[in-house]
């Protein structure tokens, strides 16, 4: 079985934990509203070349969205 698709693998579990932390960070930043988080994740973003944050999450590049979320939180331009 491919370790990147096995839900028991450390790699998948780490990615899931990072995803949960990212969603929680965004939820806090957006006033606790998951609806706003979902809208933001699925909206094209100029700092991502017009792609959506969800595109990068789905592509296994969560670090791109983590960096953007951090920059938003600290007020650093993209």
N, CA, C and O atoms as a Tripos MOL2 file, in Angstrom:
@<TRIPOS>MOLECULE
protein
  312   311    78     0     0
PROTEIN
NO_CHARGES

@<TRIPOS>ATOM
      1 N           0.8380   -1.1810    0.0000 N.3       1 UNK1
      2 CA          0.0000    0.0000    0.0000 C.3       1 UNK1
      3 C           0.8820    1.2420    0.0000 C.2       1 UNK1
      4 O           1.9060    1.2740    0.6820 O.2       1 UNK1
      5 N           0.4970    2.2560   -0.7520 N.am      2 UNK2
      6 CA          1.2200    3.5120   -0.8530 C.3       2 UNK2
      7 C           1.1620    4.2420    0.4940 C.2       2 UNK2
      8 O           0.0690    4.4890    1.0030 O.2       2 UNK2
      9 N           2.3150    4.5950    1.0820 N.am      3 UNK3
     10 CA          2.3070    5.2480    2.3940 C.3       3 UNK3
     11 C           1.6390    6.6170    2.3830 C.2       3 UNK3
     12 O           1.2160    7.1040    3.4310 O.2       3 UNK3
     13 N           1.5400    7.2470    1.2110 N.am      4 UNK4
     14 CA          0.9010    8.5610    1.1590 C.3       4 UNK4
     15 C          -0.6090    8.4680    1.0830 C.2       4 UNK4
     16 O          -1.2960    9.4810    1.2080 O.2       4 UNK4
     17 N          -1.1420    7.2590    0.8770 N.am      5 UNK5
     18 CA         -2.5930    7.1020    0.8530 C.3       5 UNK5
     19 C          -3.0880    6.2240    1.9920 C.2       5 UNK5
     20 O          -4.2950    6.1110    2.2080 O.2       5 UNK5
     21 N          -2.1750    5.6070    2.7160 N.am      6 UNK6
     22 CA         -2.5430    4.7700    3.8540 C.3       6 UNK6
     23 C          -2.8780    5.6830    5.0340 C.2       6 UNK6
     24 O          -2.0000    6.3930    5.5240 O.2       6 UNK6
     25 N          -4.1340    5.6790    5.5000 N.am      7 UNK7
     26 CA         -4.5110    6.5870    6.5950 C.3       7 UNK7
     27 C          -3.7490    6.3350    7.8850 C.2       7 UNK7
     28 O          -3.7460    7.1830    8.7780 O.2       7 UNK7
     29 N          -3.1010    5.1760    7.9960 N.am      8 UNK8
     30 CA         -2.3290    4.8580    9.2010 C.3       8 UNK8
     31 C          -0.8910    5.3630    9.1240 C.2       8 UNK8
     32 O          -0.1790    5.3490   10.1270 O.2       8 UNK8
     33 N          -0.4570    5.8090    7.9460 N.am      9 UNK9
     34 CA          0.9430    6.2250    7.8060 C.3       9 UNK9
     35 C           1.1920    7.5320    8.5540 C.2       9 UNK9
     36 O           0.3010    8.3720    8.6850 O.2       9 UNK9
     37 N           2.4140    7.6810    9.0370 N.am     10 UNK10
     38 CA          2.7880    8.8910    9.7700 C.3      10 UNK10
     39 C           2.6710   10.1200    8.8710 C.2      10 UNK10
     40 O           2.2800   11.1930    9.3300 O.2      10 UNK10
     41 N           3.0060    9.9650    7.6050 N.am     11 UNK11
     42 CA          2.9380   11.0910    6.6670 C.3      11 UNK11
     43 C           1.5020   11.6020    6.5260 C.2      11 UNK11
     44 O           1.2600   12.8080    6.5700 O.2      11 UNK11
     45 N           0.5670   10.6910    6.3580 N.am     12 UNK12
     46 CA         -0.8420   11.0840    6.2170 C.3      12 UNK12
     47 C          -1.3530   11.6770    7.5250 C.2      12 UNK12
     48 O          -2.0620   12.6830    7.5140 O.2      12 UNK12
     49 N          -1.0070   11.0700    8.6320 N.am     13 UNK13
     50 CA         -1.4660   11.5850    9.9230 C.3      13 UNK13
     51 C          -0.8910   12.9780   10.1870 C.2      13 UNK13
     52 O          -1.5960   13.8380   10.7150 O.2      13 UNK13
     53 N           0.3680   13.2140    9.8320 N.am     14 UNK14
     54 CA          0.9690   14.5370    9.9870 C.3      14 UNK14
     55 C           0.2320   15.5540    9.1240 C.2      14 UNK14
     56 O          -0.0740   16.6540    9.5840 O.2      14 UNK14
     57 N          -0.0530   15.1920    7.8780 N.am     15 UNK15
     58 CA         -0.7580   16.0920    6.9620 C.3      15 UNK15
     59 C          -2.1450   16.4140    7.5130 C.2      15 UNK15
     60 O          -2.5830   17.5640    7.4640 O.2      15 UNK15
     61 N          -2.8380   15.3990    8.0370 N.am     16 UNK16
     62 CA         -4.1710   15.6250    8.6030 C.3      16 UNK16
     63 C          -4.0960   16.5490    9.8160 C.2      16 UNK16
     64 O          -4.9500   17.4190    9.9840 O.2      16 UNK16
     65 N          -3.0910   16.3700   10.6560 N.am     17 UNK17
     66 CA         -2.9260   17.2320   11.8300 C.3      17 UNK17
     67 C          -2.6380   18.6710   11.3960 C.2      17 UNK17
     68 O          -3.1890   19.6140   11.9650 O.2      17 UNK17
     69 N          -1.7890   18.8360   10.4060 N.am     18 UNK18
     70 CA         -1.4940   20.1740    9.8880 C.3      18 UNK18
     71 C          -2.7390   20.8090    9.2950 C.2      18 UNK18
     72 O          -2.9790   22.0020    9.4780 O.2      18 UNK18
     73 N          -3.5340   20.0130    8.5840 N.am     19 UNK19
     74 CA         -4.7700   20.5230    7.9860 C.3      19 UNK19
     75 C          -5.7290   20.9900    9.0800 C.2      19 UNK19
     76 O          -6.3190   22.0640    8.9690 O.2      19 UNK19
     77 N          -5.8860   20.1910   10.1290 N.am     20 UNK20
     78 CA         -6.7730   20.5670   11.2340 C.3      20 UNK20
     79 C          -6.2850   21.8490   11.9080 C.2      20 UNK20
     80 O          -7.0910   22.7180   12.2390 O.2      20 UNK20
     81 N          -4.9760   21.9740   12.1130 N.am     21 UNK21
     82 CA         -4.4200   23.1850   12.7280 C.3      21 UNK21
     83 C          -4.6490   24.4060   11.8420 C.2      21 UNK21
     84 O          -4.9750   25.4860   12.3340 O.2      21 UNK21
     85 N          -4.4750   24.2300   10.5350 N.am     22 UNK22
     86 CA         -4.6900   25.3250    9.5980 C.3      22 UNK22
     87 C          -6.1390   25.7870    9.6340 C.2      22 UNK22
     88 O          -6.4110   26.9860    9.6960 O.2      22 UNK22
     89 N          -7.0640   24.8450    9.5950 N.am     23 UNK23
     90 CA         -8.4860   25.2000    9.6130 C.3      23 UNK23
     91 C          -8.8320   25.9290   10.9100 C.2      23 UNK23
     92 O          -9.5820   26.9050   10.8930 O.2      23 UNK23
     93 N          -8.2940   25.4640   12.0180 N.am     24 UNK24
     94 CA         -8.5460   26.1240   13.3070 C.3      24 UNK24
     95 C          -7.9530   27.5290   13.3140 C.2      24 UNK24
     96 O          -8.5920   28.4580   13.8080 O.2      24 UNK24
     97 N          -6.7640   27.7020   12.7850 N.am     25 UNK25
     98 CA         -6.1380   29.0230   12.6980 C.3      25 UNK25
     99 C          -7.0050   29.9700   11.8610 C.2      25 UNK25
    100 O          -7.2530   31.1080   12.2590 O.2      25 UNK25
    101 N          -7.4580   29.4950   10.7100 N.am     26 UNK26
    102 CA         -8.2990   30.3200    9.8430 C.3      26 UNK26
    103 C          -9.6340   30.6440   10.5100 C.2      26 UNK26
    104 O         -10.1370   31.7610   10.3920 O.2      26 UNK26
    105 N         -10.2020   29.6720   11.2060 N.am     27 UNK27
    106 CA        -11.4860   29.8940   11.8780 C.3      27 UNK27
    107 C         -11.3390   30.9970   12.9260 C.2      27 UNK27
    108 O         -12.1860   31.8840   13.0190 O.2      27 UNK27
    109 N         -10.2720   30.9410   13.7070 N.am     28 UNK28
    110 CA        -10.0350   31.9840   14.7150 C.3      28 UNK28
    111 C          -9.8520   33.3410   14.0430 C.2      28 UNK28
    112 O         -10.4130   34.3410   14.4910 O.2      28 UNK28
    113 N          -9.0750   33.3740   12.9780 N.am     29 UNK29
    114 CA         -8.7980   34.6210   12.2560 C.3      29 UNK29
    115 C         -10.0740   35.2160   11.6730 C.2      29 UNK29
    116 O         -10.2050   36.4350   11.5650 O.2      29 UNK29
    117 N         -11.0010   34.3620   11.3030 N.am     30 UNK30
    118 CA        -12.2410   34.8050   10.6560 C.3      30 UNK30
    119 C         -13.4170   34.8540   11.6330 C.2      30 UNK30
    120 O         -14.5670   34.6500   11.2460 O.2      30 UNK30
    121 N         -13.1190   35.1200   12.8720 N.am     31 UNK31
    122 CA        -14.1630   35.3470   13.8630 C.3      31 UNK31
    123 C         -14.9710   34.1200   14.2300 C.2      31 UNK31
    124 O         -16.1160   34.2350   14.6670 O.2      31 UNK31
    125 N         -14.3870   32.9490   14.0550 N.am     32 UNK32
    126 CA        -15.0620   31.7160   14.4460 C.3      32 UNK32
    127 C         -16.0750   31.1970   13.4310 C.2      32 UNK32
    128 O         -16.8020   30.2440   13.7130 O.2      32 UNK32
    129 N         -16.1270   31.8030   12.2790 N.am     33 UNK33
    130 CA        -17.1270   31.4440   11.2740 C.3      33 UNK33
    131 C         -16.5730   30.4730   10.2270 C.2      33 UNK33
    132 O         -15.8340   30.8720    9.3270 O.2      33 UNK33
    133 N         -16.9370   29.2000   10.3560 N.am     34 UNK34
    134 CA        -16.4850   28.2010    9.3750 C.3      34 UNK34
    135 C         -16.9800   28.5310    7.9720 C.2      34 UNK34
    136 O         -16.3190   28.2000    6.9880 O.2      34 UNK34
    137 N         -18.1140   29.1670    7.8760 N.am     35 UNK35
    138 CA        -18.6470   29.5380    6.5640 C.3      35 UNK35
    139 C         -17.6550   30.4570    5.8480 C.2      35 UNK35
    140 O         -17.4400   30.3190    4.6440 O.2      35 UNK35
    141 N         -17.0470   31.4000    6.5880 N.am     36 UNK36
    142 CA        -16.0710   32.3030    5.9860 C.3      36 UNK36
    143 C         -14.7900   31.5630    5.5970 C.2      36 UNK36
    144 O         -14.1710   31.8680    4.5770 O.2      36 UNK36
    145 N         -14.4040   30.5930    6.4180 N.am     37 UNK37
    146 CA        -13.2280   29.7820    6.1020 C.3      37 UNK37
    147 C         -13.4610   29.0330    4.7940 C.2      37 UNK37
    148 O         -12.5870   29.0150    3.9270 O.2      37 UNK37
    149 N         -14.6240   28.4200    4.6460 N.am     38 UNK38
    150 CA        -14.9290   27.6660    3.4220 C.3      38 UNK38
    151 C         -14.9480   28.5760    2.2030 C.2      38 UNK38
    152 O         -14.4630   28.2040    1.1350 O.2      38 UNK38
    153 N         -15.5090   29.7670    2.3670 N.am     39 UNK39
    154 CA        -15.5200   30.7210    1.2480 C.3      39 UNK39
    155 C         -14.0850   31.0990    0.8780 C.2      39 UNK39
    156 O         -13.7190   31.0960   -0.2970 O.2      39 UNK39
    157 N         -13.2710   31.4260    1.8960 N.am     40 UNK40
    158 CA        -11.8890   31.8420    1.6440 C.3      40 UNK40
    159 C         -11.0990   30.7260    0.9640 C.2      40 UNK40
    160 O         -10.3680   30.9730    0.0050 O.2      40 UNK40
    161 N         -11.2480   29.4980    1.4620 N.am     41 UNK41
    162 CA        -10.5070   28.3700    0.8830 C.3      41 UNK41
    163 C         -10.8430   28.1390   -0.5850 C.2      41 UNK41
    164 O         -10.0020   27.6690   -1.3520 O.2      41 UNK41
    165 N         -12.0550   28.4650   -0.9690 N.am     42 UNK42
    166 CA        -12.5140   28.1640   -2.3280 C.3      42 UNK42
    167 C         -12.5820   29.3780   -3.2350 C.2      42 UNK42
    168 O         -13.1680   29.3210   -4.3160 O.2      42 UNK42
    169 N         -11.9820   30.4810   -2.7930 N.am     43 UNK43
    170 CA        -11.9590   31.7060   -3.6020 C.3      43 UNK43
    171 C         -10.5620   31.8980   -4.1950 C.2      43 UNK43
    172 O          -9.5600   31.6960   -3.5090 O.2      43 UNK43
    173 N         -10.4980   32.2880   -5.4720 N.am     44 UNK44
    174 CA         -9.1930   32.5710   -6.0780 C.3      44 UNK44
    175 C          -8.4740   33.6580   -5.2810 C.2      44 UNK44
    176 O          -9.0960   34.6160   -4.8230 O.2      44 UNK44
    177 N          -7.1720   33.5000   -5.1230 N.am     45 UNK45
    178 CA         -6.3930   34.4530   -4.3370 C.3      45 UNK45
    179 C          -5.2540   35.0180   -5.1870 C.2      45 UNK45
    180 O          -4.5120   34.2600   -5.8110 O.2      45 UNK45
    181 N          -5.1120   36.3480   -5.2130 N.am     46 UNK46
    182 CA         -4.0630   36.9350   -6.0610 C.3      46 UNK46
    183 C          -2.6410   36.5190   -5.6650 C.2      46 UNK46
    184 O          -1.7640   36.4200   -6.5240 O.2      46 UNK46
    185 N          -2.4120   36.2770   -4.3800 N.am     47 UNK47
    186 CA         -1.0720   35.8470   -3.9510 C.3      47 UNK47
    187 C          -0.7810   34.3990   -4.3180 C.2      47 UNK47
    188 O           0.3450   33.9280   -4.1560 O.2      47 UNK47
    189 N          -1.7810   33.7020   -4.8060 N.am     48 UNK48
    190 CA         -1.6140   32.3020   -5.2310 C.3      48 UNK48
    191 C          -1.7760   32.1750   -6.7430 C.2      48 UNK48
    192 O          -2.1270   31.1130   -7.2570 O.2      48 UNK48
    193 N          -1.5170   33.2680   -7.4390 N.am     49 UNK49
    194 CA         -1.6190   33.2510   -8.8940 C.3      49 UNK49
    195 C          -3.0360   33.0530   -9.3880 C.2      49 UNK49
    196 O          -3.2510   32.5260  -10.4790 O.2      49 UNK49
    197 N          -4.0070   33.4750   -8.5870 N.am     50 UNK50
    198 CA         -5.4090   33.3370   -8.9680 C.3      50 UNK50
    199 C          -5.9870   31.9670   -8.6730 C.2      50 UNK50
    200 O          -7.1570   31.7150   -8.9630 O.2      50 UNK50
    201 N          -5.1920   31.0830   -8.1060 N.am     51 UNK51
    202 CA         -5.6940   29.7630   -7.7090 C.3      51 UNK51
    203 C          -6.2940   29.8590   -6.3100 C.2      51 UNK51
    204 O          -6.0720   30.8360   -5.5960 O.2      51 UNK51
    205 N          -7.0470   28.8500   -5.9310 N.am     52 UNK52
    206 CA         -7.6570   28.8520   -4.6040 C.3      52 UNK52
    207 C          -6.7230   28.1960   -3.5900 C.2      52 UNK52
    208 O          -5.9180   27.3390   -3.9550 O.2      52 UNK52
    209 N          -6.8240   28.5910   -2.3270 N.am     53 UNK53
    210 CA         -6.0540   27.8830   -1.3010 C.3      53 UNK53
    211 C          -6.3760   26.3830   -1.2880 C.2      53 UNK53
    212 O          -5.4910   25.5600   -1.0510 O.2      53 UNK53
    213 N          -7.6330   26.0300   -1.5390 N.am     54 UNK54
    214 CA         -8.0260   24.6190   -1.5370 C.3      54 UNK54
    215 C          -7.2910   23.8360   -2.6160 C.2      54 UNK54
    216 O          -7.0000   22.6550   -2.4310 O.2      54 UNK54
    217 N          -6.9880   24.4800   -3.7420 N.am     55 UNK55
    218 CA         -6.2260   23.8270   -4.8080 C.3      55 UNK55
    219 C          -4.8940   23.3150   -4.2600 C.2      55 UNK55
    220 O          -4.5030   22.1780   -4.5250 O.2      55 UNK55
    221 N          -4.1990   24.1630   -3.4920 N.am     56 UNK56
    222 CA         -2.8960   23.7730   -2.9540 C.3      56 UNK56
    223 C          -3.0300   22.6910   -1.8880 C.2      56 UNK56
    224 O          -2.1960   21.7890   -1.8100 O.2      56 UNK56
    225 N          -4.0660   22.7750   -1.0760 N.am     57 UNK57
    226 CA         -4.2990   21.7290   -0.0790 C.3      57 UNK57
    227 C          -4.5400   20.3970   -0.7810 C.2      57 UNK57
    228 O          -3.9620   19.3770   -0.4050 O.2      57 UNK57
    229 N          -5.3900   20.4100   -1.7970 N.am     58 UNK58
    230 CA         -5.6970   19.1780   -2.5350 C.3      58 UNK58
    231 C          -4.4770   18.6260   -3.2660 C.2      58 UNK58
    232 O          -4.3630   17.4190   -3.4760 O.2      58 UNK58
    233 N          -3.5680   19.5210   -3.6500 N.am     59 UNK59
    234 CA         -2.3680   19.1070   -4.3780 C.3      59 UNK59
    235 C          -1.2550   18.6380   -3.4360 C.2      59 UNK59
    236 O          -0.1620   18.2980   -3.8890 O.2      59 UNK59
    237 N          -1.5320   18.6200   -2.1200 N.am     60 UNK60
    238 CA         -0.5310   18.1830   -1.1590 C.3      60 UNK60
    239 C           0.4980   19.2430   -0.8230 C.2      60 UNK60
    240 O           1.5790   18.9280   -0.3240 O.2      60 UNK60
    241 N           0.1730   20.4920   -1.0930 N.am     61 UNK61
    242 CA          1.1020   21.5990   -0.8350 C.3      61 UNK61
    243 C           0.5190   22.5280    0.2310 C.2      61 UNK61
    244 O           0.3950   23.7360    0.0300 O.2      61 UNK61
    245 N           0.1660   21.9300    1.3670 N.am     62 UNK62
    246 CA         -0.4610   22.6910    2.4460 C.3      62 UNK62
    247 C           0.4420   23.7980    2.9600 C.2      62 UNK62
    248 O          -0.0490   24.7920    3.4940 O.2      62 UNK62
    249 N           1.7560   23.6470    2.8110 N.am     63 UNK63
    250 CA          2.6820   24.6620    3.2970 C.3      63 UNK63
    251 C           2.4620   26.0160    2.6230 C.2      63 UNK63
    252 O           2.7260   27.0570    3.2240 O.2      63 UNK63
    253 N           1.9830   26.0060    1.3810 N.am     64 UNK64
    254 CA          1.6810   27.2480    0.6790 C.3      64 UNK64
    255 C           0.5720   28.0050    1.4100 C.2      64 UNK64
    256 O           0.6660   29.2150    1.6130 O.2      64 UNK64
    257 N          -0.4640   27.2890    1.7970 N.am     65 UNK65
    258 CA         -1.6060   27.9000    2.4800 C.3      65 UNK65
    259 C          -1.2370   28.2600    3.9150 C.2      65 UNK65
    260 O          -1.6860   29.2810    4.4350 O.2      65 UNK65
    261 N          -0.4220   27.4250    4.5570 N.am     66 UNK66
    262 CA          0.0410   27.7520    5.9070 C.3      66 UNK66
    263 C           0.8090   29.0710    5.9010 C.2      66 UNK66
    264 O           0.6120   29.9030    6.7860 O.2      66 UNK66
    265 N           1.6720   29.2670    4.9250 N.am     67 UNK67
    266 CA          2.4570   30.5040    4.8280 C.3      67 UNK67
    267 C           1.5560   31.7100    4.5960 C.2      67 UNK67
    268 O           1.7510   32.7640    5.2020 O.2      67 UNK67
    269 N           0.5830   31.5560    3.7300 N.am     68 UNK68
    270 CA         -0.3570   32.6450    3.4530 C.3      68 UNK68
    271 C          -1.1820   32.9710    4.7010 C.2      68 UNK68
    272 O          -1.3830   34.1430    5.0190 O.2      68 UNK68
    273 N          -1.6540   31.9590    5.3980 N.am     69 UNK69
    274 CA         -2.4440   32.1670    6.6200 C.3      69 UNK69
    275 C          -1.6030   32.8800    7.6710 C.2      69 UNK69
    276 O          -2.0940   33.7810    8.3520 O.2      69 UNK69
    277 N          -0.3370   32.4820    7.8100 N.am     70 UNK70
    278 CA          0.5550   33.1340    8.7690 C.3      70 UNK70
    279 C           0.7350   34.6050    8.4020 C.2      70 UNK70
    280 O           0.6600   35.4780    9.2670 O.2      70 UNK70
    281 N           0.9720   34.8770    7.1230 N.am     71 UNK71
    282 CA          1.1630   36.2550    6.6730 C.3      71 UNK71
    283 C          -0.0780   37.0990    6.9430 C.2      71 UNK71
    284 O           0.0330   38.2550    7.3510 O.2      71 UNK71
    285 N          -1.2390   36.5370    6.7200 N.am     72 UNK72
    286 CA         -2.4890   37.2660    7.0020 C.3      72 UNK72
    287 C          -2.6100   37.5460    8.4930 C.2      72 UNK72
    288 O          -2.9980   38.6440    8.8940 O.2      72 UNK72
    289 N          -2.2840   36.5710    9.2990 N.am     73 UNK73
    290 CA         -2.4470   36.6980   10.7400 C.3      73 UNK73
    291 C          -1.5310   37.7790   11.3280 C.2      73 UNK73
    292 O          -1.9270   38.5070   12.2380 O.2      73 UNK73
    293 N          -0.3230   37.8750   10.8090 N.am     74 UNK74
    294 CA          0.6260   38.8480   11.3480 C.3      74 UNK74
    295 C           0.6000   40.1720   10.5920 C.2      74 UNK74
    296 O           1.3210   41.1070   10.9420 O.2      74 UNK74
    297 N          -0.2290   40.2490    9.5580 N.am     75 UNK75
    298 CA         -0.3720   41.4930    8.8080 C.3      75 UNK75
    299 C           0.7350   41.7430    7.8160 C.2      75 UNK75
    300 O           0.9640   42.8810    7.4070 O.2      75 UNK75
    301 N           1.4260   40.6860    7.4230 N.am     76 UNK76
    302 CA          2.5110   40.8150    6.4480 C.3      76 UNK76
    303 C           1.9280   40.7040    5.0510 C.2      76 UNK76
    304 O           1.1600   39.7810    4.7770 O.2      76 UNK76
    305 N           2.2770   41.6270    4.1590 N.am     77 UNK77
    306 CA          1.7660   41.5130    2.7880 C.3      77 UNK77
    307 C           2.2760   40.2520    2.1130 C.2      77 UNK77
    308 O           3.3670   39.7760    2.4240 O.2      77 UNK77
    309 N           1.4860   39.7060    1.1830 N.am     78 UNK78
    310 CA          1.8310   38.4770    0.5060 C.3      78 UNK78
    311 C           2.9520   38.5600   -0.4460 C.2      78 UNK78
    312 O           3.3120   37.5590   -1.0650 O.2      78 UNK78
@<TRIPOS>BOND
     1     1     2 1
     2     2     3 1
     3     3     4 2
     4     3     5 am
     5     5     6 1
     6     6     7 1
     7     7     8 2
     8     7     9 am
     9     9    10 1
    10    10    11 1
    11    11    12 2
    12    11    13 am
    13    13    14 1
    14    14    15 1
    15    15    16 2
    16    15    17 am
    17    17    18 1
    18    18    19 1
    19    19    20 2
    20    19    21 am
    21    21    22 1
    22    22    23 1
    23    23    24 2
    24    23    25 am
    25    25    26 1
    26    26    27 1
    27    27    28 2
    28    27    29 am
    29    29    30 1
    30    30    31 1
    31    31    32 2
    32    31    33 am
    33    33    34 1
    34    34    35 1
    35    35    36 2
    36    35    37 am
    37    37    38 1
    38    38    39 1
    39    39    40 2
    40    39    41 am
    41    41    42 1
    42    42    43 1
    43    43    44 2
    44    43    45 am
    45    45    46 1
    46    46    47 1
    47    47    48 2
    48    47    49 am
    49    49    50 1
    50    50    51 1
    51    51    52 2
    52    51    53 am
    53    53    54 1
    54    54    55 1
    55    55    56 2
    56    55    57 am
    57    57    58 1
    58    58    59 1
    59    59    60 2
    60    59    61 am
    61    61    62 1
    62    62    63 1
    63    63    64 2
    64    63    65 am
    65    65    66 1
    66    66    67 1
    67    67    68 2
    68    67    69 am
    69    69    70 1
    70    70    71 1
    71    71    72 2
    72    71    73 am
    73    73    74 1
    74    74    75 1
    75    75    76 2
    76    75    77 am
    77    77    78 1
    78    78    79 1
    79    79    80 2
    80    79    81 am
    81    81    82 1
    82    82    83 1
    83    83    84 2
    84    83    85 am
    85    85    86 1
    86    86    87 1
    87    87    88 2
    88    87    89 am
    89    89    90 1
    90    90    91 1
    91    91    92 2
    92    91    93 am
    93    93    94 1
    94    94    95 1
    95    95    96 2
    96    95    97 am
    97    97    98 1
    98    98    99 1
    99    99   100 2
   100    99   101 am
   101   101   102 1
   102   102   103 1
   103   103   104 2
   104   103   105 am
   105   105   106 1
   106   106   107 1
   107   107   108 2
   108   107   109 am
   109   109   110 1
   110   110   111 1
   111   111   112 2
   112   111   113 am
   113   113   114 1
   114   114   115 1
   115   115   116 2
   116   115   117 am
   117   117   118 1
   118   118   119 1
   119   119   120 2
   120   119   121 am
   121   121   122 1
   122   122   123 1
   123   123   124 2
   124   123   125 am
   125   125   126 1
   126   126   127 1
   127   127   128 2
   128   127   129 am
   129   129   130 1
   130   130   131 1
   131   131   132 2
   132   131   133 am
   133   133   134 1
   134   134   135 1
   135   135   136 2
   136   135   137 am
   137   137   138 1
   138   138   139 1
   139   139   140 2
   140   139   141 am
   141   141   142 1
   142   142   143 1
   143   143   144 2
   144   143   145 am
   145   145   146 1
   146   146   147 1
   147   147   148 2
   148   147   149 am
   149   149   150 1
   150   150   151 1
   151   151   152 2
   152   151   153 am
   153   153   154 1
   154   154   155 1
   155   155   156 2
   156   155   157 am
   157   157   158 1
   158   158   159 1
   159   159   160 2
   160   159   161 am
   161   161   162 1
   162   162   163 1
   163   163   164 2
   164   163   165 am
   165   165   166 1
   166   166   167 1
   167   167   168 2
   168   167   169 am
   169   169   170 1
   170   170   171 1
   171   171   172 2
   172   171   173 am
   173   173   174 1
   174   174   175 1
   175   175   176 2
   176   175   177 am
   177   177   178 1
   178   178   179 1
   179   179   180 2
   180   179   181 am
   181   181   182 1
   182   182   183 1
   183   183   184 2
   184   183   185 am
   185   185   186 1
   186   186   187 1
   187   187   188 2
   188   187   189 am
   189   189   190 1
   190   190   191 1
   191   191   192 2
   192   191   193 am
   193   193   194 1
   194   194   195 1
   195   195   196 2
   196   195   197 am
   197   197   198 1
   198   198   199 1
   199   199   200 2
   200   199   201 am
   201   201   202 1
   202   202   203 1
   203   203   204 2
   204   203   205 am
   205   205   206 1
   206   206   207 1
   207   207   208 2
   208   207   209 am
   209   209   210 1
   210   210   211 1
   211   211   212 2
   212   211   213 am
   213   213   214 1
   214   214   215 1
   215   215   216 2
   216   215   217 am
   217   217   218 1
   218   218   219 1
   219   219   220 2
   220   219   221 am
   221   221   222 1
   222   222   223 1
   223   223   224 2
   224   223   225 am
   225   225   226 1
   226   226   227 1
   227   227   228 2
   228   227   229 am
   229   229   230 1
   230   230   231 1
   231   231   232 2
   232   231   233 am
   233   233   234 1
   234   234   235 1
   235   235   236 2
   236   235   237 am
   237   237   238 1
   238   238   239 1
   239   239   240 2
   240   239   241 am
   241   241   242 1
   242   242   243 1
   243   243   244 2
   244   243   245 am
   245   245   246 1
   246   246   247 1
   247   247   248 2
   248   247   249 am
   249   249   250 1
   250   250   251 1
   251   251   252 2
   252   251   253 am
   253   253   254 1
   254   254   255 1
   255   255   256 2
   256   255   257 am
   257   257   258 1
   258   258   259 1
   259   259   260 2
   260   259   261 am
   261   261   262 1
   262   262   263 1
   263   263   264 2
   264   263   265 am
   265   265   266 1
   266   266   267 1
   267   267   268 2
   268   267   269 am
   269   269   270 1
   270   270   271 1
   271   271   272 2
   272   271   273 am
   273   273   274 1
   274   274   275 1
   275   275   276 2
   276   275   277 am
   277   277   278 1
   278   278   279 1
   279   279   280 2
   280   279   281 am
   281   281   282 1
   282   282   283 1
   283   283   284 2
   284   283   285 am
   285   285   286 1
   286   286   287 1
   287   287   288 2
   288   287   289 am
   289   289   290 1
   290   290   291 1
   291   291   292 2
   292   291   293 am
   293   293   294 1
   294   294   295 1
   295   295   296 2
   296   295   297 am
   297   297   298 1
   298   298   299 1
   299   299   300 2
   300   299   301 am
   301   301   302 1
   302   302   303 1
   303   303   304 2
   304   303   305 am
   305   305   306 1
   306   306   307 1
   307   307   308 2
   308   307   309 am
   309   309   310 1
   310   310   311 1
   311   311   312 2
@<TRIPOS>SUBSTRUCTURE
     1 UNK1         2 RESIDUE 1 A UNK
     2 UNK2         6 RESIDUE 1 A UNK
     3 UNK3        10 RESIDUE 1 A UNK
     4 UNK4        14 RESIDUE 1 A UNK
     5 UNK5        18 RESIDUE 1 A UNK
     6 UNK6        22 RESIDUE 1 A UNK
     7 UNK7        26 RESIDUE 1 A UNK
     8 UNK8        30 RESIDUE 1 A UNK
     9 UNK9        34 RESIDUE 1 A UNK
    10 UNK10       38 RESIDUE 1 A UNK
    11 UNK11       42 RESIDUE 1 A UNK
    12 UNK12       46 RESIDUE 1 A UNK
    13 UNK13       50 RESIDUE 1 A UNK
    14 UNK14       54 RESIDUE 1 A UNK
    15 UNK15       58 RESIDUE 1 A UNK
    16 UNK16       62 RESIDUE 1 A UNK
    17 UNK17       66 RESIDUE 1 A UNK
    18 UNK18       70 RESIDUE 1 A UNK
    19 UNK19       74 RESIDUE 1 A UNK
    20 UNK20       78 RESIDUE 1 A UNK
    21 UNK21       82 RESIDUE 1 A UNK
    22 UNK22       86 RESIDUE 1 A UNK
    23 UNK23       90 RESIDUE 1 A UNK
    24 UNK24       94 RESIDUE 1 A UNK
    25 UNK25       98 RESIDUE 1 A UNK
    26 UNK26      102 RESIDUE 1 A UNK
    27 UNK27      106 RESIDUE 1 A UNK
    28 UNK28      110 RESIDUE 1 A UNK
    29 UNK29      114 RESIDUE 1 A UNK
    30 UNK30      118 RESIDUE 1 A UNK
    31 UNK31      122 RESIDUE 1 A UNK
    32 UNK32      126 RESIDUE 1 A UNK
    33 UNK33      130 RESIDUE 1 A UNK
    34 UNK34      134 RESIDUE 1 A UNK
    35 UNK35      138 RESIDUE 1 A UNK
    36 UNK36      142 RESIDUE 1 A UNK
    37 UNK37      146 RESIDUE 1 A UNK
    38 UNK38      150 RESIDUE 1 A UNK
    39 UNK39      154 RESIDUE 1 A UNK
    40 UNK40      158 RESIDUE 1 A UNK
    41 UNK41      162 RESIDUE 1 A UNK
    42 UNK42      166 RESIDUE 1 A UNK
    43 UNK43      170 RESIDUE 1 A UNK
    44 UNK44      174 RESIDUE 1 A UNK
    45 UNK45      178 RESIDUE 1 A UNK
    46 UNK46      182 RESIDUE 1 A UNK
    47 UNK47      186 RESIDUE 1 A UNK
    48 UNK48      190 RESIDUE 1 A UNK
    49 UNK49      194 RESIDUE 1 A UNK
    50 UNK50      198 RESIDUE 1 A UNK
    51 UNK51      202 RESIDUE 1 A UNK
    52 UNK52      206 RESIDUE 1 A UNK
    53 UNK53      210 RESIDUE 1 A UNK
    54 UNK54      214 RESIDUE 1 A UNK
    55 UNK55      218 RESIDUE 1 A UNK
    56 UNK56      222 RESIDUE 1 A UNK
    57 UNK57      226 RESIDUE 1 A UNK
    58 UNK58      230 RESIDUE 1 A UNK
    59 UNK59      234 RESIDUE 1 A UNK
    60 UNK60      238 RESIDUE 1 A UNK
    61 UNK61      242 RESIDUE 1 A UNK
    62 UNK62      246 RESIDUE 1 A UNK
    63 UNK63      250 RESIDUE 1 A UNK
    64 UNK64      254 RESIDUE 1 A UNK
    65 UNK65      258 RESIDUE 1 A UNK
    66 UNK66      262 RESIDUE 1 A UNK
    67 UNK67      266 RESIDUE 1 A UNK
    68 UNK68      270 RESIDUE 1 A UNK
    69 UNK69      274 RESIDUE 1 A UNK
    70 UNK70      278 RESIDUE 1 A UNK
    71 UNK71      282 RESIDUE 1 A UNK
    72 UNK72      286 RESIDUE 1 A UNK
    73 UNK73      290 RESIDUE 1 A UNK
    74 UNK74      294 RESIDUE 1 A UNK
    75 UNK75      298 RESIDUE 1 A UNK
    76 UNK76      302 RESIDUE 1 A UNK
    77 UNK77      306 RESIDUE 1 A UNK
    78 UNK78      310 RESIDUE 1 A UNK
